[in-house]
Amino acid sequence: MKHTEDGPSFSARVKEELVRLPLGKSCCQLSEIGALTQTSGHLSFRGRGRIFVQYRMENIGAVRRLFQLLKVRLSLSPTLHYTQTSQLGGRRTWVLSLGEEDSRTLLTALHMMERDEQEGITLKRTVPRHPMTRQCCRRAFLRGAFLGAGTMSTPEKAYHLEWKAEDPSLGDTLRKLMEKSELPCREYQRKGIRVLYLKGADQIAATLALMGASGSVLRLESIRVRRQTRLRATRASNCDEHNSERMLDAAQKQAEACRNISLRLGLFTLPPALREIARKRMENPDLSLTELGEGMDPPLSKSAVNHRMRRLMEIAEELT
């Protein structure tokens, strides 16, 4: 399970919620098993047509759920062990193995094996067939596919949910299911592997709800509200900063204009009202018009100060 400095990642929390959901109806259980088989299952062939199924997964919660599904839905008895490699920080991989008879039972239930005319059982396809006409079965398949091959970015940083479809047919199935739910996804290639993904908080929230992760939807909405609040505050701050910079730039230009008038004409040539405001501006090149007016005796309104400053700017422009 991936953790951050503040605990499990958002993606890990979604999976924690999904593995705790009820197993559901018999048809849904089979759909979820099919998705986990397509994302995490491996076929191995041993002499004389013997076929065995193994699952390799890193999420122990998903492994436990698959163990339950196989036992409850198909009365299978898988064995469980783990392997650990020195590479990748000693990452642990859980391995769920089925014996030969259990493997046959599973593959037959997933329409991967069929009986032939001689009453023998032969492998017909290497991926499960998913006749998912019911909405509940589609939801279960998406849930299983996310547990086996899905991940999600931390919403504080980005809105991104994806499935890594190493099997091309998995990508086709996911795309069809999402389109039926009016949530069309996009895709790209990562190291030659097909990746289907969703962007945008609304689409991701709808997908989480579709999979049954209602608690994660609430957490996502809470994070989205905080992000929007911070964004509005940042925009307001940037706007205030921009306005302040603009005001300061204008004030300094006014002070420079007053200095030019003083050097070329002399302030004594100006009418008393303009002479007083020109001196005040040269002494205070960083005050706003409002602050400048408040410092006059008697105080002036912002519009009165602005009118006098415009007249001084016109005089300076005539001089140049």
Disulfide bonds with the S-S distance in Angstrom:
none
